[in-house]
Amino acid sequence: MKSRLFLSLTIPTLTIGALAILSTGCSHKVSQQGPPAAAVTVAPVEQKEIVEWSEFTGRTEPVDSVEIRPRVFGYIQEVRFQSGQLVKKGDVLFVIDPRWNQATFDQRQAEYDQAKSEADRTDKLLANNAISAEEAEARKSKAEVAKAALDSAKLDLEYTEVKAPIDGRVSRALFTEGNFVSGTPGSASLLTTVVSVNPVYVYADIDEATLLKFNELVYSKKLGTADGGKIPVELQLADESEFPHKGYIESFDNKLDPSTGSILLRAVFPNDDSRIVPGLFARIRIPLSERHDALLIDERSVGTDQANKFVLTLSPSNTVQYQAIELGPLVDGKRVVRSGLAVGEKIVVNGMARVRPGMPVAPEDQVAKSDNTKLAQK
């Protein structure tokens, strides 16, 4: 009886212990599996022949800008343009009441006709000794004075039509019909302004270090040139992501500004579609290297570790590794790599926030992912 009781008590105890051991072993096996590998997008380091650029903030200005002022006084009779209109050289913008000037012109014409008639008879009268030589000379001088007065009156009459001196875009009319305007030199009334449209200037302040590097490349003839030996530059407006406007460097100023350590650059850009409006702020970039092979990576792949830049590279075992790099400028949307990477190496471009150095990942090629997205959209 005692042995049976012992056995019945011992068996359940052993069974519970065995279950505890089995349970502990199972939980340990599950914990060793760990979380699944994080999905990341990778892309290879590219090699491409490029020209490095340096970017500066610039401002656009018209090549020609003219203040329209009258040369005679009078009342505005007519305004012949709309605000902001494109005008051609010689187009009439304002008409000043011409009646006073017309009357003056008619008077000077009559005076000249009379003086000329007397001067024309001078030689015949002088030959017949009807007049003295002094009187003959006086008649000829009188005719010349009358001719000068007539020419002046003719100019004043022509100036009653205020014309555009250049092709361009006109501003608003600062004086409208019925207003009196003055044509006195030095205090003539400002009627409007006209600015040229095509081409346009772009001004930018270039720092001393950039200027020295640029000059060195120019003197060594390492910079590419366009037609006529002009050095190309590119322009980006505030609403543009690329640099679609192509121009050329026209000139540098003749000295640096000692207060800022910079020099003023002027570039010329064609403006056939009138998209570049004078007065805009824009980005301008100038070449600062000869054409050479460079390593390029996606800007999104670059991380910052205090003052250092780094990327996460993909190892053959599909783990990511920390790699410090030295960067160059941005070219065509890609960042130039000076050192730290080799062509063909794969780096993480999407998903950096989910991984750490040494972690396993599930990489997907950037090109393949892009193709799959386009197929899904179709």
Helices and strands as residue ranges (DSSP letters): H 2-33, E 38-44, E 46-50, E 53-62, E 65-68, E 74-79, E 86-87, E 92-96, H 99-120, H 122-127, H 133-158, E 161-163, E 168-170, E 180-181, E 192-195, E 200-207, H 208-219, G 227-229, E 232-236, E 245-252, E 262-269, E 281-287, E 292-298, G 299-301, E 303-305, E 308-314, E 320-331, E 334-339, E 346-350, G 352-354, E 361-365, H 366-377
